[in-house]
């Protein structure tokens, strides 16, 4: 049995049977048409404007480096020179704001 992170107990027999027939939980075929229906033409997919924008944003994010190396080096130099100081109150306020956003 494969890794099923949503349901750690695995799919039930109905779900597995429905998947093998290409039927979703709502009783529709995976194509969005009622189960058992036939179509004379090919299936098509149309993305909404929001989905298109999300894909573009994802592509731009993937193109960005994970770490801003220049900023890391600048901070490293400030630490080495003894010029980097942590504002504990500001740090605590940001941690609380982050926690509340979750």
N, CA, C and O of each residue as an XYZ file, in Angstrom:
408
protein
N       0.855     -1.183      0.000
C       0.000      0.000      0.000
C       0.890      1.231      0.000
O       1.852      1.288      0.767
N       0.595      2.223     -0.843
C       1.419      3.419     -0.977
C       1.219      4.397      0.160
O       0.348      4.215      1.010
N       2.018      5.414      0.164
C       1.942      6.463      1.170
C       0.715      7.316      0.917
O       0.598      7.932     -0.143
N      -0.202      7.362      1.874
C      -1.417      8.150      1.745
C      -1.426      9.150      2.885
O      -1.884      8.822      3.980
N      -0.937     10.353      2.661
C      -0.755     11.326      3.727
C      -2.066     11.933      4.215
O      -2.148     12.369      5.363
N      -3.071     11.969      3.384
C      -4.341     12.543      3.816
C      -5.051     11.581      4.754
O      -5.571     11.992      5.792
N      -5.075     10.325      4.401
C      -5.712      9.302      5.207
C      -4.684      8.228      5.476
O      -4.444      7.389      4.607
N      -4.059      8.218      6.662
C      -2.978      7.270      6.909
C      -3.433      5.822      6.911
O      -2.596      4.920      6.876
N      -4.734      5.573      6.952
C      -5.246      4.208      6.984
C      -5.463      3.647      5.591
O      -5.838      2.483      5.446
N      -5.231      4.455      4.563
C      -5.360      3.991      3.185
C      -6.783      4.111      2.678
O      -7.710      4.310      3.463
N      -6.963      3.990      1.364
C      -8.289      4.126      0.780
C      -9.143      2.905      1.089
O      -8.636      1.789      1.205
N     -10.429      3.129      1.220
C     -11.359      2.031      1.422
C     -11.632      1.334      0.107
O     -11.229      1.834     -0.943
N     -12.309      0.185      0.129
C     -12.560     -0.551     -1.104
C     -13.387      0.244     -2.106
O     -13.172      0.124     -3.312
N     -14.336      1.058     -1.624
C     -15.150      1.844     -2.551
C     -14.296      2.868     -3.281
O     -14.450      3.071     -4.486
N     -13.399      3.509     -2.551
C     -12.548      4.528     -3.150
C     -11.617      3.915     -4.179
O     -11.449      4.464     -5.268
N     -11.011      2.784     -3.850
C     -10.099      2.130     -4.774
C     -10.844      1.687     -6.031
O     -10.332      1.833     -7.141
N     -12.041      1.150     -5.861
C     -12.834      0.713     -7.019
C     -13.236      1.907     -7.868
O     -13.196      1.846     -9.096
N     -13.625      3.001     -7.207
C     -14.032      4.191     -7.944
C     -12.852      4.755     -8.724
O     -13.008      5.190     -9.865
N     -11.670      4.748     -8.109
C     -10.487      5.252     -8.805
C     -10.180      4.423    -10.041
O      -9.810      4.958    -11.086
N     -10.338      3.105     -9.910
C     -10.028      2.254    -11.063
C     -10.998      2.499    -12.203
O     -10.658      2.257    -13.362
N     -12.214      2.980    -11.898
C     -13.188      3.310    -12.936
C     -13.063      4.763    -13.374
O     -13.745      5.184    -14.308
N     -12.193      5.543    -12.707
C     -12.033      6.951    -13.065
C     -13.159      7.804    -12.535
O     -13.497      8.817    -13.147
N     -13.759      7.425    -11.401
C     -14.887      8.157    -10.840
C     -14.431      8.893     -9.597
O     -13.747      8.322     -8.748
N     -14.811     10.165     -9.487
C     -14.470     10.945     -8.310
C     -15.520     10.723     -7.235
O     -16.529     10.063     -7.481
N     -15.293     11.267     -6.045
C     -16.229     11.083     -4.932
C     -17.608     11.637     -5.230
O     -18.594     11.141     -4.684
N     -17.709     12.643     -6.072
C     -19.009     13.235     -6.376
C     -19.803     12.419     -7.378
O     -20.886     12.841     -7.785
N     -19.296     11.258     -7.791
C     -20.025     10.423     -8.732
C     -19.807     10.844    -10.169
O     -20.495     10.356    -11.066
N     -18.865     11.739    -10.404
C     -18.583     12.173    -11.765
C     -17.313     11.515    -12.239
O     -16.442     11.167    -11.441
N     -17.214     11.351    -13.508
C     -15.985     10.816    -14.076
C     -14.876     11.829    -13.861
O     -15.136     13.011    -13.634
N     -13.662     11.369    -13.933
C     -12.514     12.250    -13.715
C     -12.498     13.403    -14.700
O     -11.817     14.399    -14.457
N     -13.225     13.302    -15.803
C     -13.262     14.367    -16.796
C     -14.247     15.461    -16.419
O     -14.287     16.498    -17.082
N     -15.058     15.259    -15.354
C     -16.031     16.265    -14.947
C     -17.419     15.973    -15.479
O     -18.363     16.692    -15.152
N     -17.569     14.930    -16.294
C     -18.889     14.545    -16.802
C     -19.461     13.474    -15.897
O     -18.696     12.797    -15.212
N     -20.781     13.288    -15.863
C     -21.353     12.230    -15.042
C     -20.756     10.879    -15.413
O     -20.434     10.628    -16.575
N     -20.610     10.011    -14.412
C     -20.033      8.693    -14.637
C     -20.866      7.929    -15.646
O     -22.095      8.005    -15.644
N     -20.180      7.190    -16.511
C     -20.877      6.377    -17.491
C     -21.200      7.130    -18.762
O     -21.601      6.509    -19.746
N     -21.042      8.441    -18.783
C     -21.358      9.224    -19.970
C     -20.263      9.078    -21.004
O     -19.111      8.807    -20.666
N     -20.619      9.257    -22.251
C     -19.615      9.196    -23.301
C     -19.570     10.524    -24.011
O     -20.520     11.305    -23.964
N     -18.478     10.768    -24.658
C     -18.296     12.024    -25.362
C     -17.815     11.724    -26.762
O     -16.985     10.837    -26.963
N     -18.331     12.458    -27.729
C     -17.911     12.256    -29.098
C     -16.601     12.952    -29.394
O     -15.893     12.546    -30.316
N     -16.246     14.001    -28.634
C     -15.024     14.763    -28.902
C     -13.983     14.532    -27.836
O     -14.202     13.796    -26.874
N     -12.853     15.169    -28.024
C     -11.781     15.054    -27.047
C     -12.038     15.958    -25.852
O     -12.791     16.928    -25.941
N     -11.411     15.632    -24.751
C     -11.529     16.455    -23.559
C     -10.639     17.679    -23.700
O      -9.623     17.647    -24.394
N     -11.033     18.757    -23.034
C     -10.204     19.954    -23.049
C     -10.134     20.520    -21.643
O     -10.983     20.238    -20.797
N      -9.119     21.314    -21.414
C      -8.903     21.926    -20.121
C      -8.690     23.411    -20.340
O      -7.873     23.813    -21.168
N      -9.430     24.229    -19.592
C      -9.277     25.674    -19.682
C      -8.943     26.189    -18.297
O      -9.716     26.010    -17.356
N      -7.785     26.833    -18.175
C      -7.378     27.390    -16.898
C      -8.021     28.751    -16.699
O      -8.156     29.527    -17.645
N      -8.413     29.034    -15.475
C      -8.945     30.349    -15.167
C      -7.808     31.357    -15.186
O      -6.636     30.980    -15.166
N      -8.150     32.620    -15.225
C      -7.124     33.666    -15.180
C      -6.303     33.561    -13.902
O      -5.090     33.770    -13.920
N      -6.965     33.238    -12.794
C      -6.263     33.119    -11.520
C      -5.256     31.978    -11.569
O      -4.128     32.124    -11.097
N      -5.654     30.848    -12.136
C      -4.735     29.711    -12.236
C      -3.537     30.061    -13.116
O      -2.406     29.676    -12.817
N      -3.788     30.783    -14.187
C      -2.696     31.191    -15.070
C      -1.729     32.117    -14.338
O      -0.512     31.968    -14.452
N      -2.276     33.075    -13.586
C      -1.425     33.985    -12.816
C      -0.624     33.233    -11.758
O       0.546     33.538    -11.529
N      -1.250     32.252    -11.114
C      -0.540     31.474    -10.108
C       0.596     30.676    -10.734
O       1.669     30.557    -10.142
N       0.374     30.135    -11.912
C       1.446     29.402    -12.602
C       2.604     30.328    -12.947
O       3.768     29.958    -12.795
N       2.283     31.535    -13.413
C       3.330     32.493    -13.751
C       4.109     32.902    -12.508
O       5.336     32.999    -12.547
N       3.399     33.143    -11.399
C       4.060     33.523    -10.149
C       4.955     32.394     -9.654
O       6.063     32.635     -9.175
N       4.471     31.164     -9.771
C       5.266     30.013     -9.352
C       6.540     29.904    -10.178
O       7.608     29.611     -9.640
N       6.434     30.137    -11.473
C       7.606     30.072    -12.341
C       8.620     31.146    -11.961
O       9.824     30.891    -11.949
N       8.128     32.363    -11.646
C       9.042     33.439    -11.241
C       9.724     33.102     -9.916
O      10.913     33.367     -9.742
N       8.968     32.516     -8.982
C       9.556     32.153     -7.693
C      10.611     31.064     -7.847
O      11.643     31.092     -7.175
N      10.352     30.110     -8.728
C      11.328     29.046     -8.945
C      12.621     29.593     -9.547
O      13.691     29.021     -9.342
N      12.528     30.686    -10.279
C      13.705     31.278    -10.911
C      14.569     32.045     -9.903
O      15.739     32.315    -10.173
N      14.000     32.396     -8.750
C      14.729     33.142     -7.732
C      15.625     32.204     -6.933
O      15.255     31.055     -6.690
N      16.804     32.680     -6.519
C      17.661     31.840     -5.678
C      17.033     31.661     -4.298
O      16.290     32.523     -3.828
N      17.339     30.535     -3.657
C      16.794     30.259     -2.329
C      17.348     31.200     -1.271
O      16.670     31.508     -0.291
N      18.572     31.654     -1.468
C      19.252     32.500     -0.490
C      19.838     33.705     -1.206
O      20.420     33.578     -2.283
N      19.679     34.884     -0.593
C      20.296     36.101     -1.125
C      21.741     36.143     -0.621
O      22.021     36.657      0.462
N      22.638     35.597     -1.419
C      24.038     35.451     -1.014
C      24.676     36.791     -0.668
O      25.476     36.866      0.265
N      24.341     37.845     -1.398
C      24.932     39.162     -1.128
C      24.514     39.671      0.251
O      25.322     40.248      0.979
N      23.247     39.452      0.602
C      22.777     39.913      1.915
C      23.419     39.102      3.032
O      23.803     39.652      4.065
N      23.534     37.796      2.824
C      24.173     36.939      3.827
C      25.616     37.386      4.058
O      26.066     37.462      5.201
N      26.327     37.678      2.998
C      27.722     38.110      3.129
C      27.820     39.461      3.840
O      28.711     39.668      4.664
N      26.909     40.373      3.524
C      26.921     41.690      4.182
C      26.673     41.543      5.677
O      27.318     42.216      6.482
N      25.755     40.679      6.051
C      25.473     40.462      7.478
C      26.664     39.780      8.147
O      27.032     40.120      9.272
N      27.257     38.823      7.455
C      28.433     38.134      8.000
C      29.553     39.133      8.284
O      30.208     39.060      9.323
N      29.767     40.059      7.364
C      30.816     41.068      7.566
C      30.479     41.977      8.745
O      31.371     42.339      9.512
N      29.215     42.350      8.904
C      28.816     43.190     10.044
C      29.011     42.452     11.362
O      29.427     43.054     12.352
N      28.712     41.143     11.385
C      28.910     40.347     12.604
C      30.395     40.290     12.941
O      30.790     40.494     14.089
N      31.217     40.009     11.923
C      32.665     39.922     12.140
C      33.240     41.243     12.647
O      34.172     41.255     13.451
N      32.679     42.346     12.175
C      33.171     43.663     12.586
C      32.551     44.130     13.904
O      32.901     45.198     14.408
N      31.634     43.337     14.464
C      30.979     43.713     15.719
C      29.951     44.814     15.542
O      29.609     45.496     16.508
N      29.451     45.002     14.331
C      28.504     46.074     14.042
C      27.053     45.592     13.941
O      26.140     46.406     13.797
N      26.839     44.289     14.016
C      25.482     43.765     13.870
C      24.841     43.661     15.239
O      25.351     42.977     16.126
N      23.721     44.344     15.405
C      23.023     44.325     16.679
C      21.600     43.856     16.458
O      20.948     44.247     15.490
N      21.122     43.016     17.362
C      19.766     42.484     17.276
C      18.860     43.327     18.155
O      19.141     43.527     19.337
N      17.773     43.819     17.579
C      16.755     44.547     18.333
C      15.768     43.501     18.856
O      14.886     43.051     18.124
N      15.924     43.120     20.119
C      15.135     42.038     20.705
C      13.635     42.330     20.671
O      12.840     41.426     20.412
N      13.242     43.559     20.926
C      11.811     43.905     20.920
C      11.229     43.770     19.515
O      10.127     43.249     19.343
N      11.965     44.235     18.522
C      11.497     44.131     17.135
C      11.398     42.663     16.718
O      10.429     42.254     16.078
N      12.406     41.880     17.086
C      12.403     40.461     16.765
C      11.215     39.762     17.415
O      10.533     38.972     16.763
N      10.959     40.040     18.685
C       9.841     39.424     19.398
C       8.505     39.822     18.770
O       7.617     38.984     18.614
N       8.365     41.087     18.413
C       7.117     41.550     17.793
C       6.871     40.843     16.464
O       5.740     40.469     16.157
N       7.920     40.661     15.686
C       7.763     39.970     14.393
C       7.456     38.492     14.577
O       6.671     37.918     13.822
N       8.073     37.874     15.580
C       7.764     36.471     15.856
C       6.300     36.303     16.269
O       5.627     35.371     15.829
N       5.822     37.197     17.104
C       4.417     37.138     17.529
C       3.472     37.364     16.352
O       2.461     36.674     16.221
N       3.798     38.318     15.508
C       2.962     38.606     14.336
C       2.933     37.393     13.398
O       1.888     37.052     12.845
N       4.078     36.754     13.230
C       4.156     35.561     12.388
C       3.301     34.435     12.977
O       2.553     33.770     12.260
N       3.421     34.235     14.270
C       2.665     33.183     14.963
C       1.157     33.430     14.854
O       0.383     32.494     14.654
N       0.751     34.680     14.984
C      -0.676     35.007     14.888
C      -1.205     34.821     13.481
O      -2.383     34.515     13.296
N      -0.349     35.002     12.488
C      -0.771     34.841     11.099
C      -1.036     33.375     10.763
O      -1.782     33.069      9.833
N      -0.419     32.473     11.526
C      -0.624     31.040     11.277
C      -1.991     30.705     11.755
O      -2.413     29.552     11.659
